């Protein structure tokens, strides 16, 4: 069968692209090997889908070319997607930091995109595995699948990354990029919990479930959010955010008093009989964490027992506690994949491959990775729309 456009991947970006192209009058085939549409949307945001962030801008994304996403984000903004959500009567609310969530379940977003595809006359084929892709001398793509052969003048790859393989992630998109001569930058799990070395794990594993407000820093990434201790290491929003900047062997710096001046606080406490652990508990720390942390830095004692040098050392530790993770929990727990199809090989204005007319890459498969909090969905909507307008 012949179509104008074939979109591989019925996730957020793929559905957005298919609907946009279809509503332009293009004949569109949407393919996916999974049984259900948009599994990642379904499980996101605790089932409520953090579908965008009103603060989405280019500097909230990681890429070898940090300016690449500017054009797509300008062509299709968070406000544009919000307008679609409102048009479909979907209630939503802002939780914090510009994060928008559905009032009801994430199924509402999937149903909205499915309806937009229906309005565009999109032919959808689920449980259809792509076996091979070829491009003829006439520029027409031939896609061999488990349910027959299809042809098109435009091919859009929206296959996602390697994160959450349990819902069907595959390396197909990267393989297709390499087949057609597009480079793929190094891949790694991102927005992912970090794991401890054994010596730290012995101390902090019993703290599983404890959360504390910090400013976390790794490489060029710095975020003020909560850190959550787990039986394997550290998680929570602060850690997921900096994990995109963390590299093996790199230190993780945690400011445990992000709103205060530790040295001044210790001066104000003076030579009190109070245990330092109790004093820290007054700042909102759990006593369990205070004791474990003070044991780790060797200062679980009374305030009056601190000499001037120890006070300075404790203040330094409170603002610059250094933890050296030994790894991440991998793609199984990662929300997204860092790296992807090189942006050098794509047009930022259309998402088409520079050297392969008619071939497009969108969404997570591209080397554009957003922060936690709706940024990656906005990249999916923006890149999907832009490709849909040009394929």
VENGI-V615000 format. One record per residue. N is the residue number from 1. RES is the residue in one letter. D_FIRST is the distance of its C-alpha to the first C-alpha in Angstrom with 2 decimals. Layout:
n->N res->RES d_first->D_FIRST
n->N res->RES d_first->D_FIRST
//
This chain:
n->1 res->X d_first->0.00
n->2 res->X d_first->3.79
n->3 res->X d_first->6.74
n->4 res->X d_first->10.39
n->5 res->X d_first->11.43
n->6 res->X d_first->10.84
n->7 res->X d_first->14.18
n->8 res->X d_first->15.44
n->9 res->X d_first->18.36
n->10 res->X d_first->19.12
n->11 res->X d_first->22.75
n->12 res->X d_first->24.92
n->13 res->X d_first->23.56
n->14 res->X d_first->19.86
n->15 res->X d_first->20.23
n->16 res->X d_first->22.41
n->17 res->X d_first->20.02
n->18 res->X d_first->17.01
n->19 res->X d_first->19.42
n->20 res->X d_first->20.94
n->21 res->X d_first->17.86
n->22 res->X d_first->16.54
n->23 res->X d_first->20.03
n->24 res->X d_first->20.05
n->25 res->X d_first->17.38
n->26 res->X d_first->14.47
n->27 res->X d_first->11.06
n->28 res->X d_first->11.16
n->29 res->X d_first->9.74
n->30 res->X d_first->12.93
n->31 res->X d_first->13.30
n->32 res->X d_first->16.69
n->33 res->X d_first->18.38
n->34 res->X d_first->21.15
n->35 res->X d_first->21.76
n->36 res->X d_first->23.11
n->37 res->X d_first->22.34
n->38 res->X d_first->24.60
n->39 res->X d_first->27.20
n->40 res->X d_first->29.20
n->41 res->X d_first->29.67
n->42 res->X d_first->30.76
n->43 res->X d_first->33.56
n->44 res->X d_first->34.66
n->45 res->X d_first->38.05
n->46 res->X d_first->39.37
n->47 res->X d_first->36.69
n->48 res->X d_first->37.40
n->49 res->X d_first->35.12
n->50 res->X d_first->36.95
n->51 res->X d_first->34.18
n->52 res->X d_first->35.80
n->53 res->X d_first->39.11
n->54 res->X d_first->40.79
n->55 res->X d_first->42.37
n->56 res->X d_first->39.19
n->57 res->X d_first->39.91
n->58 res->X d_first->39.12
n->59 res->X d_first->42.20
n->60 res->X d_first->41.05
n->61 res->X d_first->38.39
n->62 res->X d_first->38.80
n->63 res->X d_first->37.04
n->64 res->X d_first->38.15
n->65 res->X d_first->37.80
n->66 res->X d_first->39.21
n->67 res->X d_first->38.52
n->68 res->X d_first->34.77
n->69 res->X d_first->33.88
n->70 res->X d_first->36.20
n->71 res->X d_first->33.72
n->72 res->X d_first->31.03
n->73 res->X d_first->33.81
n->74 res->X d_first->35.27
n->75 res->X d_first->32.06
n->76 res->X d_first->31.40
n->77 res->X d_first->34.63
n->78 res->X d_first->35.75
n->79 res->X d_first->37.01
n->80 res->X d_first->33.57
n->81 res->X d_first->32.21
n->82 res->X d_first->35.42
n->83 res->X d_first->34.89
n->84 res->X d_first->31.51
n->85 res->X d_first->33.26
n->86 res->X d_first->36.05
n->87 res->X d_first->33.79
n->88 res->X d_first->32.42
n->89 res->X d_first->36.01
n->90 res->X d_first->35.93
n->91 res->X d_first->39.44
n->92 res->X d_first->40.15
n->93 res->X d_first->43.19
n->94 res->X d_first->44.36
n->95 res->X d_first->45.87
n->96 res->X d_first->47.29
n->97 res->X d_first->46.64
n->98 res->X d_first->44.00
n->99 res->X d_first->41.80
n->100 res->X d_first->40.02
n->101 res->X d_first->39.19
n->102 res->X d_first->37.86
n->103 res->X d_first->40.72
n->104 res->X d_first->38.66
n->105 res->X d_first->36.10
n->106 res->X d_first->33.21
n->107 res->X d_first->30.91
n->108 res->X d_first->31.58
n->109 res->X d_first->29.83
n->110 res->X d_first->26.77
n->111 res->X d_first->26.72
n->112 res->X d_first->27.18
n->113 res->X d_first->24.20
n->114 res->X d_first->22.06
n->115 res->X d_first->23.37
n->116 res->X d_first->22.70
n->117 res->X d_first->19.01
n->118 res->X d_first->19.07
n->119 res->X d_first->20.83
n->120 res->X d_first->18.12
n->121 res->X d_first->15.41
n->122 res->X d_first->13.83
n->123 res->X d_first->11.27
n->124 res->X d_first->13.26
n->125 res->X d_first->12.77
n->126 res->X d_first->16.22
n->127 res->X d_first->17.57
n->128 res->X d_first->14.57
n->129 res->X d_first->16.11
n->130 res->X d_first->14.81
n->131 res->X d_first->16.04
n->132 res->X d_first->15.55
n->133 res->X d_first->14.47
n->134 res->X d_first->14.93
n->135 res->X d_first->15.27
n->136 res->X d_first->15.51
n->137 res->X d_first->18.42
n->138 res->X d_first->16.43
n->139 res->X d_first->15.99
n->140 res->X d_first->12.22
n->141 res->X d_first->11.53
n->142 res->X d_first->9.75
n->143 res->X d_first->10.08
n->144 res->X d_first->10.96
n->145 res->X d_first->11.87
n->146 res->X d_first->14.04
n->147 res->X d_first->11.33
n->148 res->X d_first->8.71
n->149 res->X d_first->6.93
n->150 res->X d_first->4.92
n->151 res->X d_first->6.10
n->152 res->X d_first->8.58
n->153 res->X d_first->12.01
n->154 res->X d_first->13.79
n->155 res->X d_first->14.12
n->156 res->X d_first->16.76
n->157 res->X d_first->18.68
n->158 res->X d_first->20.60
n->159 res->X d_first->21.52
n->160 res->X d_first->25.22
n->161 res->X d_first->28.21
n->162 res->X d_first->30.11
n->163 res->X d_first->32.28
n->164 res->X d_first->32.53
n->165 res->X d_first->30.73
n->166 res->X d_first->31.70
n->167 res->X d_first->28.94
n->168 res->X d_first->26.25
n->169 res->X d_first->26.78
n->170 res->X d_first->25.47
n->171 res->X d_first->25.89
n->172 res->X d_first->22.18
n->173 res->X d_first->22.37
n->174 res->X d_first->25.46
n->175 res->X d_first->24.05
n->176 res->X d_first->21.09
n->177 res->X d_first->23.72
n->178 res->X d_first->25.89
n->179 res->X d_first->23.16
n->180 res->X d_first->22.65
n->181 res->X d_first->26.41
n->182 res->X d_first->27.12
n->183 res->X d_first->30.34
n->184 res->X d_first->30.70
n->185 res->X d_first->34.11
n->186 res->X d_first->36.06
n->187 res->X d_first->34.86
n->188 res->X d_first->37.23
n->189 res->X d_first->37.51
n->190 res->X d_first->38.57
n->191 res->X d_first->40.01
n->192 res->X d_first->41.38
n->193 res->X d_first->44.79
n->194 res->X d_first->47.22
n->195 res->X d_first->49.35
n->196 res->X d_first->53.09
n->197 res->X d_first->55.20
n->198 res->X d_first->57.35
n->199 res->X d_first->60.52
n->200 res->X d_first->58.93
n->201 res->X d_first->57.01
n->202 res->X d_first->60.30
n->203 res->X d_first->61.68
n->204 res->X d_first->58.72
n->205 res->X d_first->56.82
n->206 res->X d_first->59.40
n->207 res->X d_first->58.44
n->208 res->X d_first->54.94
n->209 res->X d_first->54.17
n->210 res->X d_first->56.55
n->211 res->X d_first->55.17
n->212 res->X d_first->56.94
n->213 res->X d_first->56.35
n->214 res->X d_first->56.13
n->215 res->X d_first->55.02
n->216 res->X d_first->52.92
n->217 res->X d_first->52.45
n->218 res->X d_first->50.55
n->219 res->X d_first->50.01
n->220 res->X d_first->49.16
n->221 res->X d_first->48.09
n->222 res->X d_first->50.66
n->223 res->X d_first->50.09
n->224 res->X d_first->52.46
n->225 res->X d_first->51.24
n->226 res->X d_first->52.16
n->227 res->X d_first->52.12
n->228 res->X d_first->51.78
n->229 res->X d_first->53.37
n->230 res->X d_first->51.53
n->231 res->X d_first->52.49
n->232 res->X d_first->50.50
n->233 res->X d_first->51.33
n->234 res->X d_first->50.59
n->235 res->X d_first->47.82
n->236 res->X d_first->47.76
n->237 res->X d_first->46.44
n->238 res->X d_first->48.79
n->239 res->X d_first->47.74
n->240 res->X d_first->44.00
n->241 res->X d_first->44.34
n->242 res->X d_first->46.43
n->243 res->X d_first->44.42
n->244 res->X d_first->41.87
n->245 res->X d_first->44.78
n->246 res->X d_first->46.52
n->247 res->X d_first->46.36
n->248 res->X d_first->47.89
n->249 res->X d_first->51.63
n->250 res->X d_first->51.81
n->251 res->X d_first->54.33
n->252 res->X d_first->53.54
n->253 res->X d_first->56.19
n->254 res->X d_first->56.92
n->255 res->X d_first->59.28
n->256 res->X d_first->60.72
n->257 res->X d_first->62.73
n->258 res->X d_first->60.29
n->259 res->X d_first->62.40
n->260 res->X d_first->65.80
n->261 res->X d_first->68.22
n->262 res->X d_first->69.04
n->263 res->X d_first->72.20
n->264 res->X d_first->73.61
n->265 res->X d_first->72.70
n->266 res->X d_first->74.62
n->267 res->X d_first->77.56
n->268 res->X d_first->77.68
n->269 res->X d_first->77.72
n->270 res->X d_first->80.71
n->271 res->X d_first->82.64
n->272 res->X d_first->81.63
n->273 res->X d_first->82.17
n->274 res->X d_first->78.63
n->275 res->X d_first->76.12
n->276 res->X d_first->73.35
n->277 res->X d_first->70.85
n->278 res->X d_first->72.36
n->279 res->X d_first->72.30
n->280 res->X d_first->68.59
n->281 res->X d_first->67.96
n->282 res->X d_first->69.44
n->283 res->X d_first->66.60
n->284 res->X d_first->64.05
n->285 res->X d_first->63.51
n->286 res->X d_first->63.47
n->287 res->X d_first->66.61
n->288 res->X d_first->64.57
n->289 res->X d_first->62.72
n->290 res->X d_first->65.92
n->291 res->X d_first->67.77
n->292 res->X d_first->64.98
n->293 res->X d_first->64.41
n->294 res->X d_first->68.15
n->295 res->X d_first->68.56
n->296 res->X d_first->65.80
n->297 res->X d_first->67.56
n->298 res->X d_first->71.01
n->299 res->X d_first->72.49
n->300 res->X d_first->72.76
n->301 res->X d_first->76.27
n->302 res->X d_first->78.33
n->303 res->X d_first->78.13
n->304 res->X d_first->81.80
n->305 res->X d_first->81.16
n->306 res->X d_first->78.92
n->307 res->X d_first->80.66
n->308 res->X d_first->79.67
n->309 res->X d_first->77.50
n->310 res->X d_first->75.72
n->311 res->X d_first->75.08
n->312 res->X d_first->73.39
n->313 res->X d_first->71.37
n->314 res->X d_first->70.32
n->315 res->X d_first->69.35
n->316 res->X d_first->67.26
n->317 res->X d_first->65.53
n->318 res->X d_first->64.81
n->319 res->X d_first->63.06
n->320 res->X d_first->61.57
n->321 res->X d_first->61.00
n->322 res->X d_first->59.17
n->323 res->X d_first->56.86
n->324 res->X d_first->55.01
n->325 res->X d_first->51.89
n->326 res->X d_first->50.86
n->327 res->X d_first->47.12
n->328 res->X d_first->44.41
n->329 res->X d_first->42.96
n->330 res->X d_first->39.70
n->331 res->X d_first->36.05
n->332 res->X d_first->36.60
n->333 res->X d_first->38.78
n->334 res->X d_first->37.40
n->335 res->X d_first->35.70
n->336 res->X d_first->33.85
n->337 res->X d_first->33.42
n->338 res->X d_first->35.53
n->339 res->X d_first->34.07
n->340 res->X d_first->30.50
n->341 res->X d_first->28.42
n->342 res->X d_first->31.12
n->343 res->X d_first->31.39
n->344 res->X d_first->32.76
n->345 res->X d_first->29.29
n->346 res->X d_first->27.79
n->347 res->X d_first->28.58
n->348 res->X d_first->30.54
n->349 res->X d_first->29.59
n->350 res->X d_first->25.77
n->351 res->X d_first->25.12
n->352 res->X d_first->23.14
n->353 res->X d_first->24.08
n->354 res->X d_first->26.74
n->355 res->X d_first->25.79
n->356 res->X d_first->21.97
n->357 res->X d_first->20.61
n->358 res->X d_first->17.66
n->359 res->X d_first->18.51
n->360 res->X d_first->20.26
n->361 res->X d_first->22.36
n->362 res->X d_first->23.85
n->363 res->X d_first->26.18
n->364 res->X d_first->28.20
n->365 res->X d_first->26.45
n->366 res->X d_first->28.22
n->367 res->X d_first->31.96
n->368 res->X d_first->33.05
n->369 res->X d_first->34.96
n->370 res->X d_first->36.73
n->371 res->X d_first->39.94
n->372 res->X d_first->40.24
n->373 res->X d_first->40.11
n->374 res->X d_first->36.80
n->375 res->X d_first->36.31
n->376 res->X d_first->33.25
n->377 res->X d_first->31.45
n->378 res->X d_first->32.39
n->379 res->X d_first->30.89
n->380 res->X d_first->27.62
n->381 res->X d_first->27.72
n->382 res->X d_first->28.87
n->383 res->X d_first->26.53
n->384 res->X d_first->23.52
n->385 res->X d_first->24.61
n->386 res->X d_first->25.29
n->387 res->X d_first->21.94
n->388 res->X d_first->20.28
n->389 res->X d_first->22.42
n->390 res->X d_first->21.53
n->391 res->X d_first->17.93
//
